[in-house]
Amino acid sequence: MPIHIGLAGWGDHDRLYVPSAKAGSKLRQYAKHFPVVEVDSTFYAIQSRERFGKWLEDTPDTLHFLVKAYQGMTGHQRGPSVPASETNEMYAAFRDMLEPVIAAGRLTAALFQYPPWFDCTQANVRILRETKERMKGIPCALEFRHQSWFTEEFREKTLAFMEREQWMHSVCDEPQAGAGSVPTVLRATDALSTIVRFHGRNVSGWTQASAPNWREVRYLYRYSDEELLDWVGKLRLLEQQSEHIHVIFNNNSGGDAADNAKRLMEMLGLARPDGGEPNEPPPPVVEQLDLF
């Protein structure tokens, strides 16, 4: 199936799992529902290759991983410039972490999502070139959070640059809330894969970075059937440009991501990886009895 639908993370979607499911079993249960998952923990800390190996062992070959780049690699950690030696070590550790999932043929891409202050400048274009060189041989997706990349003046140049440098386009559905958000640009830059990420449309919550519960408010949104149906046509358009479309729902705050993902699967006529209908309960996971 050329369209693959999944969620950002697997720990926060309790309605997917049997009651009292252990944390260690959730990814295995998740894999019955969806064929792709976004790994967000790698944004906060580079994980060990052993942990990735465990995730692979626990899941069937039908599950593929979209792995978010570490925040130190995308400039989210403001402050003094990191010495080149530390930058080299950071990228080496990230690449080493990915080796098991690459060897298993289950890496969708490494996702480089840049912060809202990463605007369209020569210096930042140079950073993107350097990043792509450091990630040579590994499929990479690029997501902007500053609208300057897609203004009328720079949109075609941005897309041509991404195609030339072999960046997959991470197409966004998100609130249009000023310079720190990007429009939905329905253009693939890689013939093999395109990413689509649904962030919700909570305009009022998108820019409240100073609020104590900002992250929860930002992604608190439930897509309507009308909005999802509109995306069926958009995905079919992208499908003509790229062999695989990987769709990730990131509107997790209210527990809406899984419901929206399953509803879109129904609209597209997609079955679950285990062959079931999207909203049909999968067979229960048999847990080994924990006696001690």
N, C-alpha and C positions, 0 to 999 in steps of 0.2 A: 504494500500500500504506500503510495507516494506521500500521503499526508499522515503525520505521526503526532499524536496529541498527548500531552502530559502536563505535569505540575512543577512548580518551583518548590523543591524540597519534598520530603515524604513524612516528616514527623508531625505536621500540624493539621492533618486531614483526618480527624478521628472518625468521621462518618464512613470512611472506607474500610475500617478495620473491625474485627470482632471485638466485643466489649472486653475490657481489661487486657488488650493486646500488649505484649511486652515491646519495649522500644526496639529490641534486637530483631523482632519478627516483622516490623512494619514494612521494611523495604521489600521483603519477600512477598508480603500480601499486596503491596503497591503494584508489583510487577504483573499481577493477575489483571489489573485494571488498565494499565497504560504501558506503551512501548518505549517511552522516553521519560527521563527525569532530569531536572536541573539540580546540580549539586551546588548549594549555596554556602556550605560551611567552608569551602576553599577560599571564599572571599575574605573571611575573617582570620584564617590560619591555613597555611599549607599543610595538608594532611600527610600521613605516612603512606608509602606505597603498600604497606601491609594492610592498612585499613581499606584501601581501594581493592586489594586482593580479596579481602573478606566480603566486601559488597558484591564482587563478581561471583564468588563461590556461593553466596546466598541466593542468587537470582538466576533465572533462565537466560539463555542467549538472546531472547527476544527483547530484553531491556537494554537500552542504550543511554549513555550519559552525556549531558551537556554540562561542562564543568566551568564554573565561574572563576575568572582570574583573580588572584590574590590582590587585595586593595593596595598593597605597596607597589604593584606593577601597573596600576591604573591611575596613580596620583591622588587617591582619595585621602591619603595621610599627608595633610599639609605640614610644612615645616622645612627645615634645612634640606638641601639636596643630599640624597643618599650617595655615599662614595661608590665609584664604579665597581670596586671589588665586592661590596655588599650587594649591589644590583646583580652582578654576575652570579653570585651564590644564590640569590633569591630565584632567579630564572632557572638555574640548574636544579634547585630543589623542586620547583614546580614541574619541570620536565620529568624528573625522576619519579615524582608522584604519579604522573600519567602513564608511565610505562606499562603497568599491568593492563590497564583498560585499552591502551593502544594495541598491545600484543594480542588481546582477546578480540580485536576488531569491533569494539563496542563503544568507541569514542565518537560522539556526534561532532563535537568541536570544543575548543576552549573559548569561552565567551569573555571578551574584553569590553566591559561596560564602563565608559569613562564618565567622570563626574560633571555636574552642571556647569562648572567653571572651565571645562576643557573646550575652548572655543576654536573656531576655524582660523588658525594662524600658521605662519611658516614654521614656527618653533614646534607646534603640536603636530604638524604634518611630519616633521623630522622624527618626532617621538614615535609616531605610528610606523614609520619605515624601520626604525631601530628595533621596535618591538617585534615586528614581523620577521626581521632577520634573526632575532634571538629565538623565535619560535619556529624557525625553519623546519619543514618536514611535518609539522603538526597542524591540522586544520583549525583555523581560527575564525571566529565571528566577531563583528565589530558593531557596538551599539553606542550611539551618541546620546547625550543629554543636554546639548546646547543647540538651539535652532539655527545658529549661524551656518552650520554645515549644509543646511538644506534651504537656505534663502534662494531666491530666484537667481542671484548672481553666482552662487557657488554649487547649487544642487547637482548639475550635470558634471561639474569638475570633481565633486566629491565622489559620485558614483563611478566615474571613469577611473579615479585613483584607486578606489576599493577593488574594482575589477582588475586593474593592472597589477596591484600588489597582492592579489588573491586573498582578499578579505571576504568572507561570507557577510551578507547584509543581515543584521538583526532588525527586522521591521517592528516598529512599536505601535501599539494602540494604548494611548495614554492621554491624560488631560492636556488640553491646550492652555497652558497657564504661564505664558510669557517665555522669556529667553531660555529658562531652564527646562524646557520640554521640546520634543521634536514632533513634527507632523508625521502622519502615516504615509510613507513613500513606498508604493507598490512596485519596486524594482529589485530584481535579483541581480547580484553581482558575481555569483558563482553558479555554474551550470549544474553542479551536483546537489548543493544544499543551500537552503535559505531558512533562517530562523524567524519566527513571529512570536512576540511576547506581549501578552495582555496584562497591562498594569492597572486596569480599571480606569474610570473617568471621574474620579473624585477631585474636581477642580479646586474646591475650597480647602481640601486637605493636602494638596500636592506640595504646597510651598511652606507649610507650617513647620519648618525644621527646628524652630525653637520650642515647640510644644513637647512636653515630657513623653507623651505617647504618640509622637510624630509618625513613627514607622507603622503603627497600627492604623492610624487615621488615613495615612497616605494610600494604603491599598484596600480600604474598606469600600467595596463596590460590588454589586451583583449585576452582571450583564442581562439585559432583557432578551427575550426570544427574537425580537425585532432587530436588535443590535447584532446578535449572533448570526441571524439569517443574512444580514448584510455582509458579514464576513465570509459566508459560504462562497459568494461570488468573487470576493477578493482573493480567497485562497485558490479558487479555480484559475484565476488570472495568474497568480504566482506559480501555479503548477505548470503552466505553459512555458515558464522561463527557467525553472529549476527542477531537477529530477525528484528531489525530496524536500518536503516542507515540514519543518519541525515546529510545532506550536506549543508554547508554554503559557499556562495561566499562572499569573503571579498575584492575583487579587485574593490573597490568603486570609486577610485579617478577620473577616466575618465567616469564614468557612465556606465561601462561595466558589472557590476555584475548582474544586472537584465536581460540583454540580454543573457549573458552566462548561467544563471540559466534556463531561459525559453528554450534556445536551448538544454540544456542537458535534460530537461523534455521531449521535443519532441523526442529526441533520445531514451529515455527510455520508451516512450509511456505513460507518466504520464499526467493525467488531473489536472486542477486547483482544489482547494478546492470547488469552486462553480460549478464544473462540466464542465467548458469550456476548450477549447484548450489553451495551454500555451500562444500563441501569439494572440489569439482572444480578442478584446477589451471587458472587462467585462461591465455589465450594469452600467450606471453612478450612483454615490452616490447622493441622493437627500439631499441637505443641507437645514436646516431651514433658512429662509430668515433673515439675520442680519439687522434689521431695525435701530438699535441705536448703 
